[in-house]
Amino acid sequence: MGDVLAKIGDGLSNAFLMAWEVWWALVLGFAISAIVQAWVPRERIESALSGTGFAPLAKATGLGAASSSCSYAAIAIAKSLFQKGASAGAALAFQFASTNLVWELGLVLWVLIGWQFTLAEFVGGIVLIALMAVLLRLFVSPIAEERAREHAQDVQAEHQHHAAGEGMPLRERLGSPAAWSDVAHNFRADWKMLWKEITAGFLLAGFIGLLGNDFFNGLFLTDAPAVWQTLWNAIVGPVIAVLSFVCSVGNVPLAAVLWTGGISFAGVVAFIFADLIVIPIVLAYRKYYGLDFALRITALMFVTIVVAALVVDLLFSGAGLIPDSRPSTEDIFSSIEVDYKLLLNVLGLAIFVALFGLTMRRGATDPVCGMTVDRARALKAEHGGRTLYFCSEHCRSAYASPVRAARS
């Protein structure tokens, strides 16, 4: 019993130490993402992505890269874009870019396993989107795409938020409490959506790190010829991602452990790309688009993920950019010391507390979805002598319906 408790303690300690390593990067990444979400009008995004061809695809990639990295938020926004006329290619490009070409993911990768993986993630994301655009019609016919659009339009609209910073010049936004309140509420909403995935990622990494490299030798074919090892790992990486249920930034700690355990460079890249085909996400696709389209785009994404990872591995191998050495588990789960990381983590904590504090001073809780909203700008309704605040017309209507039914 004592050995079991000791192992549990070691796993939890590993998880905490890895979180300590990247805390500042997570906070900074989420803060930048929240600023973009608050100050870039969604209507502008939707109008830019309507239609087909290269231009909407390129705009979707750029706007996705400047958007949130939350997988669940990404697929919800992509569904909204698809409903309003964006092609399937543009919607998928937005999803890929908003989960792989983003600040926080690149920062955490750099901190944990090196800049080469950050560069590979960005280069690979572009390759992946290009492959997806080329292969789309092999998996999704125009008829299947239109059926999926009709299905998506029948799905009830998700929350639509309106930012105070829209239309303001940058200098005015920087000094506007309302504009910063929008940033703070987006920041809090992203943490609320992702904290479970991030925590699960650190816990999985912490306990898998206790297994030792011998556990991975057979799984990753570390003794096989390099070509077969690379090909196999590019396939097994996404499979591990699907089975782990961890998505968004939460899969980076586990990717670091897999790298120390012997998975190939292509395997790491493919594993990180696969956050959009984990089982909960696929079930969301089924809800949004119907089973047929969900299966088609999942198969498309799996193929493009594997091929893109192999292309990146080939490019980086030819350029000599694949790291020759791997960090040890001691490097990944480092100790707490008085150094620059302590300073950065304190700064990260200050930003975190400041933004959360702003939502507490100006915020109220939506009684339908539980989201914290700015009281000064939220939609309101009077009930029982008190004022209720809502994030969207969808939530206000949902609350009003049972109230009216109870009165009648």
Buried (B, 14 or more C-beta within 10 A) or exposed (E): EEEEEEEEEBBBEBBBBBBBBBBBBBBBBBBBBBBBBBBBBBEEBBBBBBEBEEEBBBBBBBBBBBBBBBBBBBBBBBBBBBBBBBBBBBBBBBBBBBBBBBBBBBBBBBBBBBEBBBBBBBBBBBBBBBBBBEBBBEBBEEEBBEBBBEBBEEEEEBBEBBBBBBEBEEEEBEEBBBBBBBBBBBBBBBBEBBEEBBBBBBBBBBBBBBEEBEEBEEBBBBEEEEEEBBBBBBBBBBBBBBEBBBBBBBBBBBBBBBBBBBBBBBBBBBBBBBBBBBEEBBEBBBEBBBEBBBBBBBBBBBBBBBBBBBBBBEBBBEEEBBBEEBBEBEBBBEEEEEEEBEEBBEBBEEBBEEBBEBBEEBBBEBBBBEBBBBBEBBBEBEEEEEEBBBBBEBBBEBBBEEEEEEEE
